[in-house]
Amino acid sequence: MSNTSKAGMRISSLLDENSFVEIGALVSARSTDFNLKQVDAPSDGVITGYGLIDGKLVYVYSQDASVLNGTVGEMHARKIANLYDMALKMGAPIVALLDSAGLRLQEATDALDAMASIYNKQAMASGVIPQIAAVFGNCGGGLAISASMADFTFVEEKNGKLFVNTPNALEGNYTEKCDTASAENVCEAGVATAKGDEDYILASIRELVSILPSNNDSSEDYLETEDDLNRVCAGIEGCVGDTAILISQIADDNNFVEIKADWAQGMVTGFIRLNGNTVGVVANRTEMYGEDGKIAKKFDSVLCPGCCEKATQFVNFCDAFSIPVLTFTNVTGFKATKEAEKKMAKAAAKLTFAFANATVAKVNVIIGKAYGSAYTAMNSKAIGCDITIAWPNAEIGTMDAKMAAKIMYAGEAADVVDAKAAEYAALQNNVVSAAKRGYVDQIVEPCDTRKYVIGAFEMLFTKLEDRPAKKHGTI
């Protein structure tokens, strides 16, 4: 491996020191079209091999933009495909470090077929081994499909460009007006996982590989922890709004790896460890604090299409890799705008299906309001949640008590409506009423959330759940 090339240096920075072993270093392009044979193409523009991250085996390829602009040709793709075959056999994650001008035009249909062969390998690996991609330069056209087929995709904030069509190719647009290929744009659209400088991205990949299982049949993600399993999380009830903070409070060593933080921020998704075991977390969010400790953004306590899609993708990943799912619920309904309504029903249906379809251990903590169909979509007991925990002040029902009273007692005097609303809240929305009907398993004080959640997952560790025989669902 050429340690002096950017492609080689990225691999060295990503992996444990001196752990990289290169495969196929002598492979080079063999096409003779357009005098390509006369061009020196060491490693055919991509460095491939394997190494370690925190002692865990990973396979990695890094495109070298200094060789034929990192373009994908027949042998370039064959090296990547071979790496996928090895990663699948060994059950190890694969990391793609991308910096390419796309298809190699000199190889024409050979290059097109080569790119498609990579798609096929990615499809076969999906749900079997984690796939992580990082874009450091151009990643356009067909290569953007490959980057987006990864489970997690990072984009370097200054030079990274992820696009199917360049901004200038879009009618009425140009790069200066709206850089649709920029890291900021693709992260806010949910296409990419996160943005940052090169060091941040490589560190984030290491963190992900460390917390994720190596494959869908692995249990090696357990990590010994010295954090007290019964640790009291004092003041955690003050984090109901910004659940990203709440999640970090209950996590081992307060470590929370948030996923797609820039997209659909009314929903929080990410990974934590509880008693050393990796757990995926999904939570509604109504507030977001800035670095100055002040509220930077506020969100309605509703599900929007983007929030549903974000949670759906995350739950599907967790289920594929047997990662337990923990949810924190605080939702009153669905976003009610003309634009949201176009996608709302289908997005909510996919979220409901994702939770119902997941066979992993599932625990739900109701920390605020849990109203109507939006609540049932958020990992409710009715669609398969194993253990439902609620804080004492939580509210569970069809809708806000005042609104329900207005509907049921339309035309009545205001004092009558108020009295009936109070009565409705006490009888129907009260968390104790839900517990008496078996819809809530435990009512716990907020500060004790960590130990009860850990206890629930410990109990559910050996969970097995049969499903009807079928190829796959269609929702």
C-alpha positions as CSV (number, residue, x, y, z in Angstrom):
1,M,0.0,0.0,0.0
2,S,1.2,3.5,-0.8
3,N,1.1,5.2,2.6
4,T,1.9,8.5,0.9
5,S,-1.4,8.6,-1.2
6,K,-4.5,10.1,0.4
7,A,-6.2,6.8,-0.1
8,G,-3.5,4.9,1.8
9,M,-3.3,7.5,4.5
10,R,-7.0,7.3,5.2
11,I,-6.8,3.6,5.7
12,S,-3.8,4.0,8.1
13,S,-5.7,6.6,10.1
14,L,-8.9,4.4,10.2
15,L,-7.4,1.1,11.3
16,D,-5.4,0.0,14.4
17,E,-1.7,0.8,13.9
18,N,0.1,-1.6,11.6
19,S,-2.9,-3.8,11.2
20,F,-3.7,-3.3,7.5
21,V,-2.9,-6.1,5.0
22,E,-3.4,-5.2,1.4
23,I,-5.0,-7.5,-1.1
24,G,-4.6,-7.2,-4.9
25,A,-1.9,-4.6,-4.9
26,L,-0.7,-5.6,-8.3
27,V,-4.0,-5.6,-10.1
28,S,-4.2,-3.0,-12.8
29,A,-6.6,-2.0,-15.7
30,R,-6.4,-4.3,-18.7
31,S,-8.6,-2.5,-21.2
32,T,-6.9,-1.3,-24.4
33,D,-9.7,1.0,-25.5
34,F,-8.8,4.6,-26.0
35,N,-5.1,3.9,-25.4
36,L,-5.8,3.2,-21.7
37,K,-3.1,0.6,-21.7
38,Q,-0.5,3.4,-21.9
39,V,-1.7,4.9,-18.7
40,D,-0.1,3.7,-15.5
41,A,-2.9,2.5,-13.2
42,P,-1.4,1.1,-9.9
43,S,-3.9,-1.0,-8.0
44,D,-6.4,0.2,-10.7
45,G,-7.3,3.2,-8.5
46,V,-8.5,1.4,-5.4
47,I,-6.6,0.0,-2.4
48,T,-8.3,-3.0,-0.9
49,G,-7.6,-5.2,2.2
50,Y,-8.3,-5.9,5.8
51,G,-7.3,-4.8,9.2
52,L,-8.5,-4.2,12.7
53,I,-10.6,-1.5,14.5
54,D,-10.3,-1.9,18.3
55,G,-9.2,-5.5,17.6
56,K,-12.2,-6.3,15.4
57,L,-11.7,-7.5,11.9
58,V,-12.9,-5.2,9.1
59,Y,-12.5,-5.1,5.4
60,V,-11.8,-1.7,3.8
61,Y,-11.3,-0.2,0.3
62,S,-10.1,3.3,-0.5
63,Q,-10.4,4.9,-3.9
64,D,-7.3,6.7,-5.1
65,A,-8.3,9.9,-7.0
66,S,-4.7,10.3,-8.2
67,V,-5.1,7.2,-10.4
68,L,-7.5,7.8,-13.3
69,N,-9.5,10.1,-11.0
70,G,-10.4,7.0,-8.9
71,T,-12.8,6.0,-11.6
72,V,-14.5,2.6,-11.5
73,G,-13.5,0.1,-14.2
74,E,-13.7,-3.7,-14.6
75,M,-10.7,-4.6,-12.4
76,H,-11.4,-1.8,-9.9
77,A,-14.8,-3.3,-9.3
78,R,-13.6,-6.8,-9.3
79,K,-11.3,-6.0,-6.4
80,I,-14.2,-4.5,-4.4
81,A,-16.5,-7.5,-5.3
82,N,-13.7,-9.9,-4.1
83,L,-13.5,-7.9,-0.8
84,Y,-17.2,-8.3,-0.3
85,D,-17.0,-12.0,-0.8
86,M,-14.3,-12.3,1.9
87,A,-16.2,-10.0,4.3
88,L,-19.3,-12.2,3.9
89,K,-17.4,-15.4,4.5
90,M,-15.7,-14.0,7.6
91,G,-18.7,-12.1,8.9
92,A,-16.9,-8.8,9.2
93,P,-18.0,-5.2,8.4
94,I,-16.9,-3.5,5.2
95,V,-15.9,0.1,5.0
96,A,-15.8,2.1,1.7
97,L,-13.6,5.3,1.5
98,L,-14.9,7.0,-1.6
99,D,-13.3,9.6,-3.8
100,S,-14.1,9.0,-7.5
101,A,-15.1,10.7,-10.7
102,G,-17.5,7.8,-11.3
103,L,-17.6,5.3,-14.2
104,R,-14.4,4.9,-16.3
105,L,-15.6,6.2,-19.7
106,Q,-12.7,4.5,-21.5
107,E,-14.1,1.1,-20.5
108,A,-17.7,1.9,-21.4
109,T,-20.0,-1.0,-20.9
110,D,-17.4,-3.0,-19.1
111,A,-17.3,-0.3,-16.4
112,L,-21.1,-0.1,-16.3
113,D,-21.4,-3.9,-15.7
114,A,-18.6,-3.6,-13.1
115,M,-20.4,-1.0,-11.2
116,A,-23.6,-3.0,-11.2
117,S,-21.7,-6.0,-9.9
118,I,-20.8,-4.0,-6.8
119,Y,-24.5,-3.2,-6.3
120,N,-25.3,-6.9,-6.3
121,K,-22.7,-7.6,-3.7
122,Q,-24.0,-4.8,-1.5
123,A,-27.5,-6.2,-1.8
124,M,-26.4,-9.7,-0.8
125,A,-24.5,-8.2,2.2
126,S,-27.4,-6.0,3.4
127,G,-28.6,-7.2,6.8
128,V,-25.7,-9.7,7.0
129,I,-22.7,-7.4,7.7
130,P,-22.6,-3.7,8.5
131,Q,-21.7,-1.6,5.5
132,I,-20.2,1.9,6.1
133,A,-19.3,4.4,3.4
134,A,-17.4,7.7,3.7
135,V,-17.3,10.3,0.8
136,F,-14.2,12.4,0.8
137,G,-14.3,13.8,-2.8
138,N,-16.7,13.3,-5.7
139,C,-19.3,10.5,-5.4
140,G,-21.7,11.0,-8.3
141,G,-24.0,9.2,-10.7
142,G,-23.9,5.4,-10.2
143,L,-21.4,5.6,-7.4
144,A,-23.9,7.6,-5.4
145,I,-26.2,4.6,-5.5
146,S,-23.5,2.5,-4.0
147,A,-22.7,5.0,-1.3
148,S,-26.4,5.2,-0.4
149,M,-26.8,1.4,-0.3
150,A,-24.5,1.4,2.7
151,D,-26.1,1.3,6.2
152,F,-24.2,4.4,7.2
153,T,-22.8,7.1,4.9
154,F,-20.6,10.0,6.0
155,V,-19.6,13.0,3.9
156,E,-16.6,15.2,4.3
157,E,-18.0,18.7,5.0
158,K,-15.8,20.7,2.6
159,N,-14.8,18.5,-0.3
160,G,-17.3,15.7,-0.2
161,K,-20.0,15.7,-2.9
162,L,-22.8,13.1,-3.1
163,F,-25.1,13.4,-6.0
164,V,-26.9,11.5,-8.8
165,N,-27.2,14.7,-10.9
166,T,-24.9,17.6,-10.3
167,P,-26.5,20.8,-9.0
168,N,-26.0,22.6,-12.4
169,A,-27.8,19.8,-14.2
170,L,-31.0,20.5,-12.3
171,E,-33.4,22.9,-14.1
172,G,-33.5,26.3,-12.5
173,N,-30.6,25.5,-10.2
174,Y,-26.8,26.0,-10.0
175,T,-24.3,25.2,-7.3
176,E,-24.1,28.8,-5.9
177,K,-27.9,28.9,-5.6
178,C,-28.3,25.5,-4.0
179,D,-25.5,23.0,-3.7
180,T,-27.7,19.8,-3.6
181,A,-24.5,17.7,-3.6
182,S,-23.1,19.3,-0.5
183,A,-22.6,17.5,2.8
184,E,-25.0,19.8,4.6
185,N,-27.8,19.2,2.0
186,V,-27.5,15.4,1.9
187,C,-27.4,15.1,5.7
188,E,-30.4,17.4,6.2
189,A,-32.3,15.3,3.5
190,G,-31.5,12.0,5.4
191,V,-29.3,10.7,2.5
192,A,-26.2,10.7,4.6
193,T,-25.6,9.9,8.3
194,A,-23.3,12.7,9.3
195,K,-20.8,15.3,8.1
196,G,-17.5,16.6,9.4
197,D,-13.9,16.9,8.7
198,E,-11.8,13.8,7.7
199,D,-10.6,13.1,11.3
200,Y,-14.2,13.3,12.6
201,I,-15.5,10.9,10.0
202,L,-12.7,8.3,10.5
203,A,-13.2,8.6,14.3
204,S,-17.0,8.2,13.8
205,I,-16.5,5.0,11.7
206,R,-14.3,3.6,14.4
207,E,-16.9,4.3,17.0
208,L,-19.6,2.7,14.9
209,V,-17.6,-0.4,14.2
210,S,-16.8,-0.7,17.9
211,I,-20.5,-0.6,19.1
212,L,-22.0,-2.7,16.3
213,P,-22.0,-6.4,16.0
214,S,-19.7,-7.7,13.2
215,N,-22.6,-9.6,11.5
216,N,-26.2,-10.6,11.9
217,D,-25.2,-13.7,13.9
218,S,-22.7,-12.2,16.3
219,S,-22.8,-11.5,20.0
220,E,-19.3,-10.1,20.3
221,D,-20.5,-6.5,20.7
222,Y,-20.7,-6.9,24.5
223,L,-18.3,-4.7,26.4
224,E,-17.5,-4.9,30.1
225,T,-18.7,-1.8,32.0
226,E,-17.9,-0.4,35.4
227,D,-21.0,1.9,35.3
228,D,-23.4,1.2,38.1
229,L,-26.4,-0.8,36.8
230,N,-28.6,0.8,39.5
231,R,-27.2,4.3,38.9
232,V,-29.8,7.0,39.8
233,C,-30.3,9.5,37.0
234,A,-31.3,12.5,39.0
235,G,-33.1,15.3,37.2
236,I,-33.7,13.2,34.1
237,E,-37.3,14.3,34.0
238,G,-36.0,17.7,32.9
239,C,-34.8,16.1,29.6
240,V,-38.2,15.1,28.3
241,G,-37.9,17.8,25.6
242,D,-34.4,17.0,24.3
243,T,-34.3,13.2,24.5
244,A,-30.8,13.1,23.0
245,I,-29.7,14.3,26.4
246,L,-32.0,11.9,28.2
247,I,-30.6,9.0,26.3
248,S,-27.0,9.9,27.1
249,Q,-28.0,10.1,30.8
250,I,-29.1,6.5,31.1
251,A,-26.4,5.1,28.8
252,D,-23.3,3.3,30.1
253,D,-20.7,6.0,30.7
254,N,-23.2,8.5,29.2
255,N,-22.1,7.6,25.7
256,F,-24.7,8.0,23.0
257,V,-23.8,7.5,19.3
258,E,-26.5,9.5,17.5
259,I,-27.4,8.6,13.9
260,K,-28.6,11.1,11.3
261,A,-28.7,13.9,13.8
262,D,-29.3,16.6,11.1
263,W,-32.4,14.9,9.6
264,A,-35.9,15.0,10.9
265,Q,-34.8,16.3,14.3
266,G,-38.1,15.7,15.9
267,M,-37.0,12.1,16.1
268,V,-33.8,10.9,17.8
269,T,-32.1,7.6,16.7
270,G,-28.8,6.1,17.8
271,F,-26.9,3.5,19.8
272,I,-26.0,3.2,23.4
273,R,-24.7,0.4,25.7
274,L,-26.7,-0.8,28.7
275,N,-24.8,-3.1,31.0
276,G,-22.3,-3.5,28.2
277,N,-24.8,-4.6,25.6
278,T,-25.5,-2.5,22.4
279,V,-29.1,-1.2,22.3
280,G,-30.8,0.9,19.5
281,V,-32.8,3.9,20.8
282,V,-35.7,5.7,19.1
283,A,-37.2,8.8,20.8
284,N,-39.6,11.6,20.1
285,R,-38.1,15.1,20.7
286,T,-39.8,18.5,21.2
287,E,-36.7,20.6,22.1
288,M,-33.1,20.8,21.0
289,Y,-30.5,22.5,23.1
290,G,-27.5,24.3,21.6
291,E,-23.9,24.2,22.8
292,D,-24.6,27.3,24.9
293,G,-27.1,25.3,27.0
294,K,-30.1,27.2,25.7
295,I,-33.0,25.9,23.6
296,A,-32.0,26.3,19.9
297,K,-35.0,24.6,18.3
298,K,-38.5,23.5,19.2
299,F,-40.7,20.8,17.6
300,D,-44.3,19.9,17.9
301,S,-44.9,16.6,19.7
302,V,-46.1,15.0,16.5
303,L,-44.9,12.4,14.0
304,C,-44.0,13.9,10.6
305,P,-43.2,11.8,7.5
306,G,-39.5,12.4,7.9
307,C,-39.5,11.4,11.6
308,C,-41.4,8.2,10.7
309,E,-39.0,7.3,7.8
310,K,-35.9,8.0,10.0
311,A,-37.2,5.7,12.8
312,T,-38.3,3.0,10.3
313,Q,-34.9,2.8,8.7
314,F,-33.2,2.6,12.1
315,V,-35.6,-0.1,13.5
316,N,-35.1,-2.2,10.4
317,F,-31.4,-2.1,10.8
318,C,-31.5,-3.0,14.5
319,D,-33.9,-5.9,13.8
320,A,-31.6,-7.2,11.0
321,F,-28.6,-7.3,13.3
322,S,-30.5,-8.5,16.4
323,I,-30.0,-5.3,18.3
324,P,-32.6,-4.7,21.0
325,V,-34.7,-1.6,20.6
326,L,-35.6,1.0,23.3
327,T,-38.1,3.8,22.7
328,F,-38.9,6.9,24.6
329,T,-42.4,8.1,23.7
330,N,-43.9,11.6,23.9
331,V,-46.3,12.1,21.0
332,T,-49.7,13.6,20.6
333,G,-50.6,13.0,17.0
334,F,-49.5,13.4,13.4
335,K,-48.2,16.6,11.7
336,A,-51.2,18.4,10.1
337,T,-50.0,20.3,7.1
338,K,-50.9,20.0,3.4
339,E,-47.4,18.9,2.5
340,A,-47.1,16.4,5.3
341,E,-50.4,14.9,4.5
342,K,-49.2,13.7,1.1
343,K,-46.8,11.2,2.8
344,M,-48.2,10.9,6.3
345,A,-50.3,7.8,6.1
346,K,-47.8,5.7,4.2
347,A,-44.9,6.9,6.4
348,A,-46.8,6.1,9.6
349,A,-47.8,2.7,8.2
350,K,-44.1,1.8,7.5
351,L,-43.2,2.8,11.0
352,T,-46.0,0.7,12.5
353,F,-44.9,-2.2,10.4
354,A,-41.2,-1.8,11.3
355,F,-42.0,-2.1,15.0
356,A,-44.5,-4.8,14.6
357,N,-42.3,-6.8,12.3
358,A,-39.2,-6.6,14.5
359,T,-38.6,-9.7,16.5
360,V,-35.8,-8.3,18.7
361,A,-36.4,-7.4,22.4
362,K,-38.5,-4.2,22.5
363,V,-39.0,-1.9,25.5
364,N,-41.0,1.3,25.5
365,V,-40.8,4.1,28.1
366,I,-43.6,6.6,28.0
367,I,-42.1,9.8,29.3
368,G,-44.8,12.3,28.4
369,K,-48.0,12.1,26.4
370,A,-49.0,9.1,24.4
371,Y,-52.1,9.9,22.3
372,G,-54.0,8.2,19.6
373,S,-52.7,6.3,16.6
374,A,-49.4,8.1,16.8
375,Y,-48.7,6.4,20.1
376,T,-49.7,3.0,18.9
377,A,-47.2,3.4,16.0
378,M,-44.4,4.2,18.5
379,N,-43.7,0.7,19.7
380,S,-46.9,0.2,21.7
381,K,-47.7,-3.0,23.4
382,A,-50.5,-3.7,21.0
383,I,-48.0,-4.0,18.1
384,G,-45.6,-6.1,19.9
385,C,-43.6,-4.2,22.5
386,D,-42.4,-6.6,25.2
387,I,-42.3,-4.4,28.2
388,T,-44.0,-1.0,28.6
389,I,-42.7,1.4,31.3
390,A,-44.3,4.7,32.1
391,W,-43.3,7.7,34.3
392,P,-45.9,8.7,36.9
393,N,-47.0,11.9,35.1
394,A,-47.3,10.2,31.7
395,E,-50.6,10.5,29.9
396,I,-52.0,7.7,27.7
397,G,-55.3,8.0,25.7
398,T,-56.9,8.8,22.5
399,M,-56.4,12.5,22.7
400,D,-56.0,15.5,25.0
401,A,-58.7,15.5,27.7
402,K,-59.8,19.0,26.9
403,M,-60.2,18.2,23.2
404,A,-62.1,15.0,23.9
405,A,-64.5,16.9,26.3
406,K,-65.2,19.5,23.6
407,I,-66.1,16.8,21.1
408,M,-68.2,14.7,23.5
409,Y,-69.9,17.7,25.1
410,A,-70.2,20.0,22.1
411,G,-72.6,22.9,22.8
412,E,-72.3,22.7,26.6
413,A,-71.1,25.6,28.8
414,A,-67.4,26.1,29.3
415,D,-67.5,25.1,32.9
416,V,-69.2,21.8,32.0
417,V,-66.6,21.1,29.4
418,D,-63.8,21.9,31.8
419,A,-65.3,19.6,34.5
420,K,-65.7,16.8,32.0
421,A,-62.2,17.3,30.7
422,A,-60.8,16.9,34.3
423,E,-62.9,13.8,34.8
424,Y,-61.8,12.4,31.4
425,A,-58.1,13.0,32.3
426,A,-58.5,11.3,35.6
427,L,-60.3,8.2,34.2
428,Q,-58.9,7.8,30.7
429,N,-55.6,9.5,30.3
430,N,-54.2,8.6,33.7
431,V,-51.3,6.2,33.5
432,V,-52.6,4.2,36.4
433,S,-55.8,3.5,34.4
434,A,-53.7,2.2,31.6
435,A,-51.7,0.0,34.0
436,K,-54.9,-1.4,35.4
437,R,-55.9,-2.5,31.9
438,G,-52.5,-4.1,31.3
439,Y,-51.4,-1.5,28.7
440,V,-48.5,-0.5,31.0
441,D,-46.3,-3.0,32.8
442,Q,-44.5,-0.8,35.3
443,I,-44.8,2.8,36.6
444,V,-41.3,4.0,37.7
445,E,-39.8,7.2,38.9
446,P,-37.8,8.9,36.2
447,C,-34.6,8.7,38.1
448,D,-34.9,4.9,38.2
449,T,-35.3,4.5,34.5
450,R,-31.8,3.1,33.8
451,K,-32.0,0.2,36.2
452,Y,-35.6,-0.8,35.2
453,V,-34.7,-0.7,31.4
454,I,-31.5,-2.7,32.0
455,G,-33.6,-5.2,34.0
456,A,-36.2,-5.5,31.3
457,F,-33.5,-6.2,28.6
458,E,-31.8,-8.7,30.9
459,M,-35.1,-10.6,31.2
460,L,-35.6,-10.4,27.4
461,F,-32.1,-11.6,26.5
462,T,-33.2,-15.1,25.4
463,K,-36.4,-13.9,23.6
464,L,-37.5,-16.0,20.6
465,E,-40.5,-15.1,18.5
466,D,-41.9,-17.1,15.6
467,R,-43.6,-15.4,12.7
468,P,-45.8,-16.7,9.8
469,A,-43.8,-18.3,7.1
470,K,-43.3,-15.8,4.3
471,K,-40.5,-14.4,2.1
472,H,-40.9,-10.8,3.4
473,G,-43.5,-8.1,4.1
474,T,-44.5,-5.6,1.4
475,I,-45.4,-2.5,3.4
